[in-house]
């Protein structure tokens, strides 16, 4: 009677080995999925948007920076991670025929000032010193969090500047200027203090390329609206306001960004083709030698969008919504498929009173339990000798333990990635 028992032990041992190998492969697959999901080099995105001009005739520079502000907000960067510096308030200027409004188009489609703009540095707060202190983090202890660039070595930072400049300098409020060397040293301090992972520096001014020629820190992309010796021109005038309302490079850059969504696969190589000479009437310039990655593989949303470590599932997810305005509590169950709205994924809700909430198990858990039950059935039906009972119990408990451990690991990874 010992021989059949030995044979069954070998058969069941082989089955156990196959099941364990399958479970280990499933666990490894979950781990690799989690690693690829978080393999991006950065975990947060920030933006520093600076207008360095004053006075009514520089209306277009304020419109430039406010337009860029709305683009990065639309793509997901929150106000808490945007430093906005405006040297003058055009919205409340007495010459403005449309108070509390700033437009970037003569057709006045969008009021880029609006009612949801958070200006962090305004008026005479916009200085060379305050700008460099923001970049390097050397601010007084009393500085509120909203005025701090709280980045780390996993932060991608977009720095956009607009104003009047020349060969190697950019004017601040017609009273002082920042040189390209000072700016290069500021980024050098940021790198030494591990305050960024990658930087995209965009400057829309005359002779813009000269502002990043002195850069020496790694992982910086530079974009300028004009070459040394060239002027950066405005786009069009609004006769009702009486001034030019946006610059050419920013106008066409925004035209490109308005077609970008949070899931767009457009790369920085595509962005560098914005505003050719026949549109800008100046030669845009770029610097990529300090950057570590291939720009044809760097997504535009790596700088203009937010980092969204969210895994979108196509499976049905029951949700409840409580209506506090009624005496009875009504439960609504959502249905349909996911789709993207302006910033966050959502799914439309539909009324369903007949369907109940139920516990959802993964496919791996169902397959493993099916195998376990099949083996248990074969063992219990074909046992003719009591000598194998102890082995069967130990095998069943071991198999069930491996199934539950792997399922728990998979559920842990799923909760982590979401």
Secondary structure, 3 states (H helix, E strand, C coil): CHHHHHHHHHHHHHHHHHHHHHHHHHHHHHHHHHHHHCCCCCCEEEEEEEECCCCHHHHHHHHHHHHHHHHHHHCCCCHHHEEEEECCCHHHCCCCCCCCCCECCCCCCCECCCCCCCCCEEHHHCCHHHHHHHHHCCCCCCCCHHHCCCCCCCEEEEEEEECCEECCEEEECCCEEEEHHHHHHHHHHHHHCCCCCEEEEEEECCCHHHHHCCCCCCCEEEEECCCCCCCCCEEEEECCCCEEEEEHHHHHHHHHHCCCCCCCCCEHHHHCCCCCHHHHCCCCEEECCCCCCCHHHCECHHHHCCCCCCCCCCCCCCCCCCCCCCCCCCCCEECCCCEECCCCEECCEECCCCCCCCCCCCHHHHHHHHHHHHHHHHHHHHCCCHHHHHHHHHHHHHHHHHHHHHHHHHHHHHHHHC
